[in-house]
Amino acid sequence: MFTIDDLADRLGGYLPPDEIRQVKRAFYYAEQAHDGQRRRSGEPYVTHPLAVANILANMHMDHQSLMAAMLHDVIEDTGVGKEALAEQFGKPVAELVDGVSKLTQITFEDKAVAQAENFQKMVLAMSRDIRVIIVKLADRLHNMRTLGALRPEKKRRIARETLEIYARIASRLGINTIRVELEDLSFQALHPMRAERIKRAVSSARGNRRSAIRQIQHALQTSLDDEGLPGTVVGRQKHLLSIYKKMRDQRKPFAEIMDVFGFRIITDDVDSCYRILGVVHNLYKPVPGRFKDYIAIPKANGYQSLHTTLFGSSGMPIEVQIRTREMEAMANNGIAAHWLYKAGQTEHPIAEGSHARARAWVKGLLEMQRHAGDSLEFIEHVKNDLFPDDIYVFTPKGDIMELPQGATVIDFAYSVHTDIGNSCIACRIDRHLAPLSTRLESGQTLEIITAPGAKPNLAWLNFVVTAKARSAIRHALKHQQQTEAVQLGRRLLNKSLADFETSLEELPGGPLHTLLAELALKHEEGLLESIGLGTRVAHVVARRLIDLQHGEARETTDRQGRPHGPIVISGAEGMVIKFARCCHPLPGDPVIGHLSVGKGIVVHRTECRNLGELKNDPDKLFPLEWSDEIDEDFPVALRLEVESRRGLVAELAGLVTDAGANIERIGIEERDARLSIVHLTLAVHDRVHLARIIKRLRNLSHIGRISRVGN
């Protein structure tokens, strides 16, 4: 069994004796704290923190991380508090342990909410010290190695969470060794039979291909030696989940997946990487379009390498990766290489760059967290954001920006800065104007055009792909709706207070403060927002304010509390005044407003059949009238009975355009060989504009009945 002395011997290779003594002291403290506790497998509990520390030692992590690994379950599973740990081992170690610990003092009704809240807590701790996530990954890795003792359903739940969150985080931080093992262990827990079959097939295939692999490896190594280039050629093995995903996604049998020979060439410096690339391309013919230069443009996690695919002598594809020893260390250890190089008392630019990128990523997580509505929404954003395939685009100054595959102009704008995304109105791609929904491709240069006062559009959520853009748009729209709801609530409340010959501004502060206390609201804006969103009725709030002003005993006469005049609408109120799709009201139509909870006022035509039941609740109906200064188009639906003929759609489109309107939707339904029904949705200014268009349509001899569609 692995012991603390075995670990101390391993640490002697890179830590000074006094730091090793501190790690051992943390182990003995944890051993005492966990005394009597056992794992599901029956082993003493302290074997788990010792194993976690050993995983970190393989990555050459610093002594504080190793101490935190020893103590990481002490707060959660024993009576020892954070303050006691800080007193014994220092504040940095106590903060690391607290960051990894779950929220045990809070009871959650839903397991998913508990997981999300714990992850959110860990992200906050990561923002203070990135080592928190490295300790957590090592903890999760050992838990996955020892899943066997758990119930099948719990085993699957932990494996799914590991695959969706922790394996992706390991990938995002470039810790490839941990990522591969987490993925394979999760795959084996979720699909044990599939994993076992693939494992047996891989073992068999490797035995059959041994001579071919040796032959290619010898040919590559001989070519390097003949050219006098330093380099070691090693075989590269695919892991189980990678093989399974390729079989599933590419719909290929196992034999075709394993027909690809993989090799890695490790050399001394970057110059040698490119020279070796020339040698292998001279030895075997390269496959067009399969070369990737991750040295010139590293991945977000700091990964650097040259990738190329070649045609082998027997026509079999050969995948070759070429990298330096430092790049190999980065590919395996990722952000942990930062501490690996520090342990050797040297600073390395690749490791430092990876550490800086990791801090920037955590900063982005914190921004998403502030914008997310709750912890479940936040964790969904994180899942979506964790390491998709990437593209690389350029700013006008030549800076490289990395975005996920399928990213749009809006995603780019938000990746530059949230304020630029919020005020974005147009874009130039390679100096040509392009729609904001354009999908980006690697190598493009983008210039974002902004305007003061511009706001995000709800439709953007239909095409953005990055979590940062999605959460920032939702946050901005929520704030926009809140602002508009407050403005509408103020108008509604003042209309109701006008019946009592007063206004919100004229009321003394006392009644308002009393009402806010009654409703458990902190600010006046909260009250006005609830009125604007329809969760409170304006004239009921007005009556209560007047009662509080004059005393409860005074009976007020409010003439049913209804406002004197109608509310004037201009069409530009934003998200808290909506126009009903059932009857398509137009300026000039008699209209009435219905107060809908969470939406604000929905505007209907007074003859709309959907108002039938709503008229039984007059408290939620408001008289409305149109402003004289409306500068906006509104949709309206028409039904036309026409004689079938060629060129009908073009003729209708030309007539409508000449009349200054736009066709939003058109559909044709054939009644018989002679007659068709055309369903037409137009964007018009007002009722008069519509009448002018209908008059023009009636002048066409082959058009019969025209009716405006409502409901």
C-alpha atoms as one frame of an Amber mdcrd trajectory, in Angstrom:
protein
   0.000   0.000   0.000   1.229   3.508  -0.859   2.379   5.376   2.288   3.296
   8.913   3.315   6.975   7.892   3.302   6.654   6.770  -0.336   5.180  10.175
  -1.155   7.926  11.978   0.760  10.572  10.099  -1.275   8.857  11.193  -4.491
   8.634  14.815  -3.306  12.349  14.785  -2.507  13.004  15.080  -6.227  11.673
  18.657  -6.440  10.673  20.074  -3.008  13.016  21.262  -0.212  13.015  19.278
   3.079  11.131  21.894   5.165   8.206  21.904   2.648   8.115  18.087   2.643
   7.880  18.200   6.463   4.854  20.525   6.188   3.161  18.116   3.761   3.770
  15.216   6.177   2.378  17.292   9.076  -0.796  17.918   7.034  -1.100  14.161
   6.424  -0.842  13.294  10.137  -3.412  16.025  10.950  -5.828  14.583   8.327
  -5.185  11.038   9.610  -6.208  12.117  13.117  -9.239  14.120  11.891 -10.534
  11.192   9.793  -9.791   8.628  12.532 -12.461   5.899  12.467 -13.825   6.934
   9.046 -13.686   4.432   6.200 -14.373   4.548   2.466 -17.091   2.414   0.834
 -14.334  -0.021  -0.176 -13.484  -0.570   3.526 -10.086   1.170   3.431  -9.194
   3.866   6.017 -10.477   7.220   4.699  -7.041   8.856   4.831  -5.896   6.685
   1.901  -8.008   8.945  -0.359  -6.340  12.304   0.450  -2.934  10.567   0.288
  -3.750   9.283  -3.221  -4.954  12.761  -4.302  -1.673  14.267  -3.080   0.233
  11.604  -5.037  -1.579  12.608  -8.268  -0.547  16.232  -7.645   3.024  15.136
  -6.901   3.177  13.523 -10.367   2.381  17.007 -11.727   5.088  18.599  -9.500
   2.543  20.815  -7.709   3.728  23.057  -4.868   3.638  22.077  -1.187   0.540
  24.186  -0.371  -1.480  22.326  -3.029  -0.270  18.998  -1.599  -1.224  20.083
   1.931  -4.669  21.138   0.679  -5.006  17.698  -0.964  -4.273  16.021   2.374
  -6.843  18.214   4.156  -9.459  18.678   1.397 -12.222  16.656   3.128 -11.505
  17.810   6.691 -13.957  20.780   6.671 -16.642  18.755   4.889 -16.453  15.448
   6.810 -15.086  16.285  10.285 -15.699  18.878  12.982 -12.652  20.969  12.033
 -13.427  24.482  10.732 -11.692  26.741   8.227 -10.362  29.014  11.000  -8.687
  26.062  12.770  -6.969  25.033   9.511  -5.795  28.606   8.885  -4.309  28.721
  12.380  -2.503  25.396  11.890  -1.363  25.614   8.243  -1.807  29.217   7.117
  -4.555  31.103   5.284  -3.614  30.040   1.682  -3.988  26.336   2.538  -7.273
  26.958   4.412  -8.656  28.921   1.423  -7.710  26.080  -0.953  -9.426  23.496
   1.280 -12.543  25.677   1.646 -12.689  26.182  -2.138 -12.787  22.426  -2.751
 -15.283  21.732   0.096 -18.997  21.373  -0.661 -21.721  23.558   0.864 -22.615
  21.126   3.659 -24.378  23.670   5.888 -27.145  24.349   3.339 -29.877  21.816
   2.537 -30.992  21.704  -1.101 -34.265  20.158  -2.271 -32.842  19.265  -5.701
 -29.576  17.381  -6.316 -28.967  19.372  -9.525 -29.282  22.670  -7.640 -26.850
  21.410  -4.976 -24.278  20.470  -7.642 -24.715  23.819  -9.391 -24.359  25.813
  -6.160 -21.227  23.847  -5.180 -19.698  24.447  -8.604 -20.535  28.157  -8.348
 -18.776  28.300  -4.949 -15.719  26.579  -6.432 -15.559  29.110  -9.304 -15.434
  31.965  -6.795 -12.570  30.210  -5.010 -10.824  29.601  -8.375 -10.914  33.338
  -9.061  -8.827  33.875  -5.924  -6.506  30.878  -6.454  -6.502  28.782  -9.641
  -4.922  25.855  -7.724  -8.405  25.087  -6.307  -9.491  23.475  -9.584  -6.263
  21.457  -9.903  -6.782  19.972  -6.412 -10.441  19.320  -7.299  -9.488  17.547
 -10.559  -7.037  15.295  -8.689  -9.757  14.566  -6.093 -12.258  13.705  -8.835
  -9.705  11.505 -10.640  -9.101   9.339  -7.573 -12.855   9.141  -6.892 -13.351
   7.933 -10.473 -10.590   5.334 -10.052 -12.436   3.942  -7.007 -16.053   4.090
  -8.282 -16.460   0.321  -8.038 -17.820   0.338  -4.471 -20.761   2.682  -5.269
 -24.356   1.884  -6.295 -24.855   1.714 -10.109 -27.134   4.801 -10.300 -24.741
   6.914  -8.196 -21.816   5.640 -10.272 -23.557   6.795 -13.487 -24.494  10.203
 -12.015 -20.898  10.921 -10.925 -19.534   9.682 -14.282 -21.945  11.913 -16.243
 -21.030  14.971 -14.160 -17.327  14.153 -14.613 -17.700  13.884 -18.385 -19.809
  17.060 -18.756 -17.865  19.304 -16.371 -14.551  18.091 -14.965 -13.093  16.354
 -18.035 -13.921  19.473 -20.063 -12.317  21.741 -17.468  -9.172  19.578 -17.547
  -9.195  19.984 -21.333  -9.782  23.747 -21.055  -6.778  24.022 -18.721  -4.670
  21.773 -20.971  -4.185  18.986 -18.397  -4.379  16.238 -20.987  -3.234  13.308
 -18.826  -6.077  13.884 -16.347  -8.617  14.620 -19.118  -7.944  11.342 -20.956
  -8.182   9.232 -17.797 -11.361  11.017 -16.603 -12.999  10.480 -19.994 -12.098
   6.781 -20.185 -13.157   6.086 -16.576 -16.466   7.924 -17.158 -17.050   5.981
 -20.384 -16.406   2.676 -18.588 -18.868   3.637 -15.822 -21.604   4.798 -18.234
 -21.169   2.072 -20.885 -19.245  -0.836 -19.285 -19.999  -3.406 -22.016 -19.089
  -1.077 -24.909 -15.873  -0.024 -23.140 -14.853  -3.630 -22.516 -15.476  -4.639
 -26.155 -13.485  -1.678 -27.524 -10.654  -2.385 -25.044 -10.388  -6.012 -26.217
 -10.573  -4.983 -29.888  -7.822  -2.338 -29.384  -5.559  -4.891 -27.686  -6.077
  -7.345 -30.533  -5.572  -4.702 -33.269  -2.320  -3.459 -31.722  -0.929  -6.966
 -31.724  -1.813  -7.449 -35.409  -0.304  -4.101 -36.452   2.891  -4.240 -34.422
   5.182  -4.872 -37.393   3.580  -2.086 -39.527   3.937   0.413 -36.656   7.594
  -0.547 -36.118   8.279  -0.159 -39.861   6.772   3.367 -40.066   8.445   4.416
 -36.812  11.833   3.181 -38.101  11.360   5.011 -41.447  10.536   8.304 -39.679
  13.444   7.986 -37.222  15.916   7.098 -40.013  14.824  10.143 -42.050  15.472
  12.434 -39.059  18.877  10.859 -38.389  19.889  11.162 -42.068  19.078  14.898
 -41.997  20.893  15.351 -38.656  17.719  16.587 -36.916  17.210  15.927 -33.175
  13.960  14.091 -32.540  12.415  11.020 -30.937   9.545   9.202 -32.688   6.991
   7.543 -30.390   3.700   5.771 -31.128   0.501   7.561 -30.132  -2.421   5.585
 -28.736  -6.087   6.583 -29.035  -8.069   6.340 -25.813 -11.373   4.452 -25.505
 -13.819   7.383 -25.548 -12.057   8.937 -28.559 -12.453   5.686 -30.539 -16.105
   5.316 -29.484 -16.968   8.933 -30.437 -15.367   8.568 -33.865 -17.237   5.311
 -34.500 -20.532   6.932 -33.451 -20.137  10.397 -35.043 -18.454   9.321 -38.296
 -20.537   6.110 -38.539 -17.392   4.083 -39.182 -16.608   0.511 -38.079 -13.839
  -0.117 -35.557 -11.460  -1.394 -38.271 -11.558   1.946 -40.147 -10.881   3.977
 -36.988  -7.906   1.804 -36.038  -6.511   1.908 -39.592  -5.036   5.338 -38.766
  -1.437   5.143 -37.481  -0.583   7.846 -34.924   2.956   9.073 -34.120   4.455
  11.917 -32.113   7.891  13.425 -32.777   9.511  15.210 -29.813  12.388  17.577
 -30.641  14.526  20.329 -29.065  13.299  23.663 -30.454  10.659  25.337 -32.641
  13.001  25.641 -35.635  13.522  21.873 -35.619   9.715  21.339 -35.562   9.286
  23.037 -38.946  12.371  21.362 -40.431  11.079  17.938 -39.303   7.733  18.782
 -40.925   9.555  19.196 -44.254  11.314  15.856 -43.783   8.107  13.868 -43.076
   6.319  15.558 -46.013   9.238  14.519 -48.201   9.050  10.929 -46.905   5.253
  10.501 -47.208   2.796  12.548 -49.296   0.679  14.911 -47.110  -3.143  14.774
 -47.217  -4.401  18.167 -48.532  -6.186  20.340 -45.984  -5.105  18.255 -42.979
  -2.193  20.414 -41.747  -2.705  22.530 -38.603  -0.150  24.896 -37.075  -0.899
  25.205 -33.351   2.623  26.562 -32.725   1.965  29.844 -34.551  -1.603  30.006
 -33.174  -1.815  28.055 -29.876  -5.113  26.712 -28.557  -6.827  28.584 -25.708
  -5.376  26.175 -23.143  -1.795  26.822 -24.312  -1.493  23.639 -26.393   1.141
  23.925 -29.153   2.075  21.404 -31.829   2.216  20.838 -35.591  -0.406  18.360
 -36.845  -0.218  16.725 -40.273  -1.774  13.667 -41.927   0.197  11.626 -44.497
  -0.495   8.831 -46.997   1.486   5.771 -45.851   3.248   3.368 -48.209   0.211
   1.030 -48.223  -2.264   3.930 -48.510  -3.045   3.930 -44.761  -3.334   7.418
 -43.187  -0.515   8.385 -40.805  -1.226  11.156 -38.258   1.929  12.914 -37.017
   2.266  15.495 -34.224   5.548  17.441 -33.981   6.419  19.425 -30.846   9.233
  20.416 -28.485   9.779  18.855 -25.060   8.341  21.968 -23.380   5.258  21.715
 -25.593   4.932  18.027 -24.677   5.029  18.937 -20.975   2.383  21.639 -21.608
   0.181  19.196 -23.575   0.248  16.723 -20.672   0.171  19.074 -17.681  -1.389
  22.269 -19.065  -1.708  24.984 -16.442   0.056  22.684 -13.929   3.236  23.179
 -15.988   3.317  26.677 -14.452   4.149  25.080 -11.081   6.321  22.398 -12.714
   8.642  25.094 -14.083   8.488  27.129 -10.856   9.540  23.996  -8.951  12.663
  23.972 -11.132  13.174  27.688 -10.290  12.732  28.671 -13.943  10.030  30.666
 -15.675   8.866  29.368 -19.035   6.871  31.577 -21.449   4.555  28.731 -22.549
   3.657  27.845 -18.958   3.297  31.506 -17.961   1.067  32.153 -20.986  -1.120
  29.167 -20.094  -1.475  30.428 -16.527  -2.493  33.894 -17.771  -5.061  32.378
 -20.171  -6.495  30.260 -17.351  -6.913  33.374 -15.176  -8.637  35.147 -18.091
 -10.975  32.151 -18.509 -11.909  32.182 -14.808 -12.519  35.945 -15.067 -14.919
  35.200 -17.927 -16.673  32.585 -15.748 -17.172  35.204 -13.023 -18.724  37.610
 -15.529 -21.105  34.857 -16.691 -21.932  34.136 -13.063 -22.919  37.770 -12.424
 -25.199  37.756 -15.479 -26.794  34.332 -14.866 -30.223  34.255 -13.237 -29.363
  31.342 -10.931 -26.777  28.619 -10.385 -28.471  26.156 -12.787 -28.425  28.721
 -15.621 -24.777  29.449 -14.824 -23.713  25.800 -14.983 -25.537  25.403 -18.332
 -23.551  28.372 -19.680 -20.328  26.732 -18.441 -21.207  23.392 -20.093 -21.890
  25.147 -23.407 -18.669  27.134 -23.179 -16.265  24.336 -22.259 -13.975  23.656
 -25.143 -15.711  23.257 -28.477 -13.666  23.234 -31.706 -12.098  26.630 -32.305
 -11.678  29.151 -35.119  -9.251  32.084 -35.170 -10.180  35.569 -36.416  -8.385
  38.919 -36.316  -9.205  42.372 -34.969  -8.424  45.411 -37.202  -5.161  45.810
 -35.226  -4.098  42.230 -36.066  -4.773  40.673 -32.642  -5.892  37.027 -32.770
  -9.256  36.163 -31.160 -10.256  32.567 -30.531 -13.933  31.594 -30.864 -15.841
  28.291 -30.991 -16.867  26.710 -34.289 -20.063  28.313 -35.621 -19.501  31.619
 -33.778 -21.118  34.726 -35.272 -20.271  38.429 -35.474 -22.240  39.007 -32.249
 -20.150  36.351 -30.438 -16.994  38.157 -31.613 -18.306  41.545 -30.421 -19.031
  40.195 -26.928 -15.663  38.409 -26.777 -13.969  41.794 -27.325 -16.026  43.522
 -24.587 -19.559  43.287 -23.217 -20.209  46.997 -23.910 -19.182  46.540 -27.568
 -21.585  43.609 -27.895 -24.430  45.563 -26.301 -23.960  48.586 -28.622 -23.136
  46.641 -31.813 -25.172  47.691 -34.902 -23.106  46.506 -37.899 -19.895  44.759
 -38.914 -17.284  44.668 -41.649 -15.719  41.296 -42.461 -12.551  41.727 -44.533
 -13.670  45.359 -45.165 -17.097  44.350 -46.507 -20.359  44.967 -44.619 -21.916
  41.731 -43.367 -25.018  40.753 -41.319 -24.554  40.382 -37.556 -25.692  36.734
 -37.812 -22.840  35.775 -40.202 -20.992  32.588 -39.168 -17.280  33.309 -38.945
 -14.408  31.402 -40.546 -10.747  31.224 -39.535  -8.541  33.971 -40.956 -11.223
  36.669 -41.303 -10.611  40.228 -40.066 -13.555  41.824 -38.266 -14.411  45.431
 -37.479 -17.415  46.078 -35.224 -19.482  49.253 -35.744 -21.219  50.525 -32.598
 -23.685  53.319 -31.855 -24.439  55.061 -28.543 -27.863  54.091 -27.264 -28.007
  50.844 -29.275 -29.458  47.837 -27.436 -29.208  44.044 -27.829 -31.922  42.356
 -29.861 -33.909  39.397 -28.527 -33.434  37.668 -31.923 -29.660  37.479 -31.278
 -30.304  34.602 -28.869 -31.402  32.505 -31.864 -27.914  32.413 -33.402 -25.188
  33.225 -30.830 -23.166  30.203 -29.657 -20.818  31.445 -26.899 -21.971  31.338
 -23.295 -20.551  34.822 -22.656 -22.649  36.385 -25.447 -25.788  34.478 -24.432
 -25.570  35.407 -20.753 -24.666  39.059 -21.522 -27.621  39.429 -23.947 -30.043
  37.904 -21.444 -28.702  40.165 -18.707 -29.023  43.288 -20.909 -32.561  42.352
 -22.039 -33.582  41.659 -18.461 -32.230  45.063 -17.397 -33.920  46.701 -20.400
 -37.254  45.073 -19.558 -36.860  46.080 -15.924 -36.226  49.731 -16.880 -39.188
  49.787 -19.262 -41.426  48.066 -16.681 -40.545  50.749 -14.099 -41.423  53.510
 -16.598 -44.731  51.840 -17.516 -45.534  51.178 -13.842 -44.994  54.862 -13.065
 -47.389  55.870 -15.862 -50.050  53.364 -14.759 -49.829  54.369 -11.096 -49.986
  58.099 -11.908 -53.066  57.463 -14.094 -54.775  55.748 -11.157 -53.672  58.426
  -8.663 -55.125  61.099 -10.993 -58.593  59.887  -9.910 -57.697  61.059  -6.410
 -56.383  64.350  -7.829 -52.771  63.588  -6.900 -49.669  61.934  -8.369 -46.718
  59.880  -7.177 -44.524  62.991  -7.114 -47.081  64.926  -4.999 -47.619  62.156
  -2.439 -45.692  62.538   0.851 -42.998  59.908   1.432 -44.619  58.299   4.504
 -47.430  56.308   2.809 -45.050  55.010   0.122 -42.459  53.849   2.688 -45.194
  52.144   4.722 -46.534  50.346   1.642 -43.025  49.215   0.632 -42.550  47.762
   4.134 -45.934  45.979   3.916 -44.980  44.426   0.590 -41.394  43.572   1.748
 -39.918  45.703  -1.050 -36.683  47.674  -0.639 -37.124  50.305  -3.341 -39.838
  52.261  -5.105 -38.534  50.802  -8.413 -39.479  47.294  -7.254 -43.096  48.398
  -6.712 -43.273  50.207 -10.059 -41.700  47.239 -11.869 -44.290  44.838 -10.434
 -47.081  47.167 -11.632 -45.518  47.460 -15.098 -45.151  43.668 -15.370 -48.737
  43.091 -14.280 -48.080  41.329 -10.962 -49.821  44.196  -9.101 -52.832  46.250
 -10.219 -52.161  49.996 -10.361 -55.513  51.263  -9.028 -55.367  48.837  -6.037
 -51.902  50.208  -5.152 -53.183  53.797  -5.635 -56.177  53.183  -3.335 -53.874
  51.724  -0.655 -51.529  54.725  -0.866 -54.467  57.149  -0.422 -55.758  55.081
   2.546 -52.325  55.252   4.161 -52.102  58.987   3.499 -55.433  59.816   5.168
 -55.602  56.999   7.699 -57.304  53.606   7.477 -60.591  54.892   8.960 -61.210
  57.422   6.171 -63.369  55.977   3.423 -62.178  57.090   0.029 -64.229  57.565
  -3.115 -62.170  56.596  -6.061 -64.916  56.104  -8.687 -63.824  52.396  -8.964
 -60.192  53.515  -9.017 -60.125  53.702 -12.795 -57.916  56.283 -14.495 -59.665
  59.198 -16.194 -58.140  59.140 -19.685 -56.656  56.372 -21.759 -52.938  55.561
 -21.764 -51.220  56.879 -24.880 -49.031  54.350 -26.739 -46.464  55.156 -29.394
 -45.228  51.683 -30.309 -41.749  52.448 -28.982 -42.288  51.428 -25.349 -40.126
  48.353 -25.800 -40.557  45.025 -24.073 -43.365  45.862 -21.612 -45.985  46.824
 -24.205 -46.652  44.037 -26.701 -49.030  43.896 -29.643 -51.320  40.872 -29.781
 -50.597  38.440 -32.607 -54.182  37.226 -32.631 -55.706  40.478 -33.991 -52.687
  42.538 -35.194 -53.772  46.013 -33.965 -52.789  49.002 -36.145 -52.594  52.734
 -35.366 -56.104  54.006 -36.028 -57.812  50.829 -34.708 -59.833  51.172 -31.476
 -57.645  49.328 -28.950 -57.697  48.163 -25.355 -54.868  46.939 -23.128 -54.763
  43.759 -21.071 -52.357  43.596 -18.119 -50.599  40.212 -18.447 -48.510  38.943
 -15.526 -44.782  39.061 -16.320 -45.298  40.637 -19.757 -46.780  44.085 -19.119
 -49.602  45.404 -21.303 -50.761  43.402 -24.325 -52.572  45.584 -26.888 -55.692
  44.126 -28.597 -58.270  45.517 -31.025 -61.478  46.177 -29.073 -63.415  43.647
 -31.221 -60.808  40.877 -30.649 -62.603  37.646 -29.695 -59.796  36.709 -27.276
 -60.911  39.565 -25.002 -64.189  37.738 -24.243 -63.039  36.101 -21.000 -60.707
  38.956 -20.061 -63.645  41.391 -19.937 -64.809  39.530 -16.829 -61.708  40.914
 -15.051 -62.005  44.696 -15.647 -59.201  45.423 -13.162 -56.742  44.165 -15.757
 -58.166  46.049 -18.767 -57.026  49.574 -19.656 -58.323  52.014 -22.258 -55.600
  52.915 -24.735 -55.193  55.402 -27.539 -52.566  55.831 -30.236 -50.029  58.641
 -30.173 -50.026  61.088 -33.093 -46.246  60.634 -33.447 -45.858  56.958 -34.394
 -42.964  56.191 -36.707 -43.018  52.400 -36.837 -44.371  49.575 -39.014 -46.882
  47.045 -37.661 -47.764  43.571 -38.981 -51.238  42.886 -40.381 -52.626  39.666
 -41.889 -54.807  39.587 -45.028 -56.699  36.765 -46.738 -57.130  37.070 -50.514
 -59.293  34.936 -52.811 -57.597  35.013 -56.245 -57.772  33.331 -59.614 -54.759
  31.022 -60.090 -52.283  32.388 -62.614 -48.542  32.474 -63.309 -46.506  35.326
 -61.829 -49.079  35.956 -59.083 -46.539  36.282 -56.246 -44.322  38.655 -58.235
 -47.335  40.800 -59.132 -48.488  41.044 -55.487 -44.953  41.797 -54.280 -44.559
  44.610 -56.822 -47.904  46.196 -55.922 -47.223  46.073 -52.173 -43.708  47.523
 -52.604 -45.036  50.357 -54.773 -47.492  51.165 -51.985 -44.595  51.617 -49.511
 -45.143  48.413 -47.501 -43.167  45.194 -46.977 -44.275  41.565 -47.277 -43.241
  39.661 -44.125 -44.838  36.322 -45.037 -46.786  34.881 -47.964 -48.484  31.521
 -48.376 -50.691  30.124 -51.146 -53.347  27.471 -50.616 -54.984  25.963 -53.723
 -58.785  25.521 -53.503 -59.233  24.053 -56.968 -57.720  24.391 -60.444 -59.160
  27.919 -60.787 -59.179  29.437 -57.276 -56.399  29.962 -54.685 -56.304  31.490
 -51.214 -53.336  33.800 -50.526 -52.360  34.426 -46.877 -50.393  37.673 -46.775
 -48.667  39.297 -43.774 -47.658  42.911 -44.432 -45.765  45.559 -42.445 -47.756
  48.827 -42.695 -47.713  52.252 -40.989 -51.364  52.462 -39.870 -54.990  51.737
 -40.719 -55.050  54.412 -43.490 -51.959  52.894 -45.121 -53.636  49.464 -45.044
 -56.815  50.847 -46.617 -54.734  52.344 -49.456 -53.079  48.958 -50.139 -56.408
  47.084 -50.076 -57.867  49.628 -52.551 -54.976  48.925 -54.958 -55.443  45.174
 -54.583 -59.176  45.469 -55.368 -58.300  47.160 -58.674 -56.800  43.859 -59.902
 -59.486  41.989 -61.847 -58.371  38.480 -60.795 -58.569  39.252 -57.043 -61.937
  38.602 -55.460 -62.667  38.858 -51.771 -60.095  40.544 -49.461 -60.471  40.264
 -45.686 -58.344  41.334 -42.751 -57.553  38.387 -40.496 -58.180  38.752 -36.763
 -57.961  35.692 -34.506
